[in-house]
């Protein structure tokens, strides 16, 4: 059973818990209420190990927590839309028993409510609308002053605020105010999507994960060693390092011989310890004084995961750098240089019949095209050269030229111009994918 920490003002937390229990009964919800958003930092630090996921009542507590915790992968917040703003305004109107023509409102721009036409409905309803946008770490007293000064100057008839403490202070000061909160449907939709995310996480955690590790030219290393004991000591050191890795991921080590090893574990455990794997592989390469290749495969069965791991290992062995980790997932997705800035994700599958026909015509593999397309998307290129592909995909420039020529012949790319060089060399052609 997953433990969900629900964070927000007490009123919001109670609403979320009520709806959450209507949707899902197989999760344990832990309420963590606060009066000031600054309290969120202490809440998440003290209780992060006691929950599996965090659900925040809004963007403000979410941002405070995001700055505190190292990762936001297990955090979700209730996303407010224009509907919640207008709902809060109508609640304020109802409480006053009359239509309010002049209103002040505070909000965070990142919620998108304060941008573009998101406040259009409210602007068309009132004659004067004063808006203050702010960051999550703002002092709530500044927001109080914003609304209260407008009230004293008789510029507003009421105020809408994101902060419970500001709402309370304004009401005590005699200013008609209302706390903005998400609608029932916004809470419901966020929770429903959140639960799907949790179930997906569970599915990923329980998938089979296989790591295949291979020490390059292990036979040659053994031949260079003068004594058998040296080889055995080396193998012991390598095996000890891999056993340490197995302890971290609850894995099982299988030694295939000649510098080849396989580790069986779960997808979730492997993904969480990618950095540990990279560190161990780096140590192995130093011990053996050679390149160590790693391929990781995920699948619903051991066989599927092992096949994907073997495919990933072959891809990794093509790389010149040490410690390149390649992952092949059960959906056909390939992740190269996993856990690094150079990480590139693409697929070797497609069901686009038109694309398949063009690739067949150009004698280009789906994987090659998807890899180039993924690189262009990641780098944000509008145009590219064969040199760009050669450098970033670690292939010879002649090979890159051949591939691009085939893409052009297949109607998947086109030459759109040339780039002159400073020396006397020929101009470099510029290409674009169609």
Residue pairs with C-beta under 8 A, 6 or more apart in sequence:
1 26
1 27
1 28
2 27
2 28
2 52
2 53
2 198
2 202
3 27
3 28
3 30
3 50
3 51
3 52
3 53
4 20
4 27
4 28
4 29
4 30
4 51
4 52
4 53
4 54
4 55
4 198
5 30
5 32
5 43
5 44
5 47
5 50
5 51
5 53
5 54
5 55
6 13
6 16
6 17
6 20
6 29
6 30
6 31
6 32
6 55
6 57
7 13
7 32
7 33
7 34
7 40
7 43
7 44
7 54
7 55
7 56
7 57
7 61
7 65
8 16
8 33
8 34
8 56
8 57
8 58
8 61
9 33
9 34
9 35
9 57
9 164
9 179
10 33
11 164
11 179
11 181
12 57
12 58
12 78
12 181
13 31
13 32
13 33
13 57
14 31
15 181
15 184
15 187
16 55
16 57
16 78
16 187
16 191
17 29
17 31
19 184
19 187
19 188
19 191
20 27
20 29
20 55
20 191
21 29
23 188
23 191
23 192
23 195
24 191
24 195
27 195
27 198
30 47
30 50
30 51
32 43
32 47
34 40
34 43
34 61
35 164
35 165
36 140
36 165
37 60
37 61
37 64
37 136
37 140
37 163
38 64
40 56
40 61
40 64
40 65
40 68
41 64
41 65
41 67
41 68
43 65
44 54
44 65
44 68
44 69
45 68
48 54
48 69
52 74
52 198
53 74
53 75
53 76
53 194
53 198
54 65
54 74
54 75
54 76
55 76
55 77
55 78
55 191
55 194
56 62
56 65
56 75
56 76
56 77
56 78
57 77
57 78
57 181
57 182
58 77
58 78
58 80
58 111
58 162
58 182
59 77
59 79
59 80
59 108
59 110
59 111
59 136
60 108
60 136
60 162
60 163
61 77
62 75
62 76
62 77
63 108
63 110
63 135
63 136
63 137
64 136
64 137
65 72
65 75
66 72
66 75
67 136
67 137
69 75
76 190
76 193
76 194
76 197
77 190
78 182
78 186
78 187
78 190
79 111
79 182
79 186
79 190
80 111
80 113
80 180
80 181
80 182
80 186
81 112
81 113
81 118
81 183
81 186
82 113
82 118
82 119
82 120
82 121
82 122
83 183
83 185
83 186
84 113
84 180
84 181
84 182
84 183
84 186
85 105
85 107
85 113
85 118
85 119
85 122
85 160
85 180
86 121
86 122
86 125
87 183
88 160
88 178
88 179
88 180
88 181
89 100
89 103
89 122
89 125
89 160
89 178
91 178
92 100
92 103
92 158
92 160
92 176
92 177
92 178
93 99
93 100
95 176
95 178
96 157
96 158
96 176
100 126
100 157
100 158
100 176
101 126
101 127
101 128
101 157
102 126
102 127
102 128
102 129
102 130
102 155
102 156
102 157
102 158
103 122
103 126
103 128
103 129
103 130
103 156
103 157
103 158
103 159
103 160
104 129
104 130
104 131
104 132
104 146
104 147
104 150
104 151
104 155
104 156
104 158
104 159
104 160
105 119
105 122
105 129
105 130
105 131
105 132
105 159
105 160
105 161
105 180
106 131
106 132
106 133
106 134
106 143
106 146
106 147
106 160
106 161
106 162
106 163
106 166
107 113
107 114
107 131
107 132
107 133
107 134
107 162
107 180
108 114
108 133
108 134
108 135
108 136
108 162
109 115
109 133
112 118
113 119
114 131
114 133
119 129
119 131
122 129
123 129
128 155
128 156
130 150
130 155
130 156
132 143
132 146
134 142
134 143
140 163
140 165
140 166
143 161
143 163
143 166
144 166
144 169
144 170
147 156
147 159
147 161
147 166
147 170
147 175
147 177
148 170
148 173
148 175
150 156
150 159
151 159
151 170
151 173
151 175
157 176
158 175
158 176
158 177
158 178
159 170
159 175
159 176
159 177
159 178
160 177
160 178
160 180
161 167
161 170
161 177
161 178
161 179
161 180
162 179
162 180
163 179
164 179
166 177
167 177
167 178
167 179
170 177
171 177
182 190
201 268
204 267
204 268
204 271
205 266
205 267
205 268
205 269
206 266
206 267
206 268
207 266
207 267
207 268
207 298
207 299
207 300
207 305
207 330
208 264
208 266
208 267
208 298
208 299
208 300
208 301
208 302
208 304
208 305
209 249
209 264
209 265
209 266
209 267
209 268
209 269
209 270
209 271
209 296
209 297
209 298
209 305
210 262
210 263
210 264
210 265
210 296
210 297
210 298
210 299
210 302
210 305
210 306
210 308
210 309
211 251
211 262
211 263
211 265
211 270
211 277
211 294
211 295
211 296
211 309
212 260
212 261
212 262
212 294
212 295
212 296
212 297
212 306
212 309
212 310
212 312
212 313
213 242
213 260
213 261
213 262
213 263
213 281
213 284
213 292
213 293
213 294
214 259
214 260
214 261
214 292
214 293
214 294
214 313
214 317
215 221
215 238
215 259
215 260
215 284
215 288
215 290
215 292
216 259
216 290
216 291
216 292
216 293
216 317
217 290
218 258
218 259
218 260
218 288
218 290
219 258
221 234
221 259
221 288
221 289
221 290
222 231
225 231
225 234
234 287
234 288
237 287
238 259
238 261
238 284
238 287
238 288
239 253
239 255
239 261
241 280
241 283
241 284
241 287
242 253
242 261
242 263
242 280
242 284
243 253
244 280
245 251
245 263
245 273
245 276
245 277
245 280
246 252
246 253
246 263
246 265
248 269
248 273
248 276
249 263
249 265
249 266
249 269
249 270
249 272
249 273
249 276
250 265
250 266
250 269
251 263
251 264
251 265
251 269
251 270
252 263
252 264
252 265
253 261
253 262
253 263
254 261
254 262
254 263
254 264
255 261
256 262
259 288
262 306
262 309
264 302
267 298
270 277
270 296
270 298
274 325
274 338
274 339
275 339
277 294
277 325
278 323
278 325
278 339
281 292
281 294
281 322
281 323
281 325
282 322
282 323
284 292
285 291
285 292
285 322
285 323
291 322
292 322
292 323
293 313
293 316
293 317
293 319
293 324
294 313
294 316
294 323
294 324
294 325
294 326
295 309
295 310
295 311
295 312
295 313
295 314
295 315
295 316
295 325
295 326
295 327
295 328
296 309
296 312
296 325
296 326
296 327
296 328
296 338
297 304
297 305
297 306
297 307
297 308
297 309
297 310
297 311
297 312
297 327
297 328
298 305
298 308
298 327
298 328
298 329
298 330
299 305
299 306
299 307
299 308
299 330
300 330
304 330
305 330
308 328
308 329
308 330
309 328
311 328
312 326
312 327
312 328
312 334
313 326
315 326
315 328
315 334
315 336
316 324
316 325
316 326
319 326
319 336
319 394
320 394
321 394
324 336
324 337
325 337
325 338
325 339
326 334
326 335
326 336
326 337
326 338
327 334
327 335
327 338
328 334
328 335
329 335
331 347
331 349
332 347
332 348
332 349
333 345
333 346
333 347
334 345
334 346
334 347
334 348
334 367
334 371
335 343
335 344
335 345
336 342
336 343
336 344
336 345
337 343
337 344
344 371
344 374
344 375
344 378
345 374
346 367
346 370
346 371
346 373
346 374
347 366
347 367
347 370
348 365
348 366
348 367
348 370
349 366
350 356
350 366
350 370
355 369
355 412
356 366
358 410
358 411
358 412
359 365
359 366
359 369
359 410
359 412
361 409
361 410
361 411
362 406
362 407
362 409
362 410
362 412
363 406
364 403
364 406
364 407
364 410
364 412
368 403
369 407
369 412
371 393
372 389
372 393
372 403
372 407
372 433
373 433
375 389
375 392
375 393
376 384
376 433
379 388
379 392
381 388
382 432
383 416
383 417
383 430
383 431
383 432
384 430
384 431
384 432
385 419
385 428
385 429
385 430
385 431
386 397
386 400
386 401
386 404
386 428
386 429
386 431
387 397
387 400
387 428
389 395
389 400
389 403
389 404
390 396
390 397
390 399
390 400
393 400
404 413
404 431
407 413
407 431
407 433
408 414
408 415
408 431
411 434
412 433
412 434
413 431
413 432
413 433
413 434
414 431
414 432
414 434
415 429
415 430
415 431
416 430
416 431
416 432
417 429
417 430
418 427
418 428
418 429
418 430
419 427
419 428
419 429
419 430
420 427
420 428
421 427
421 428
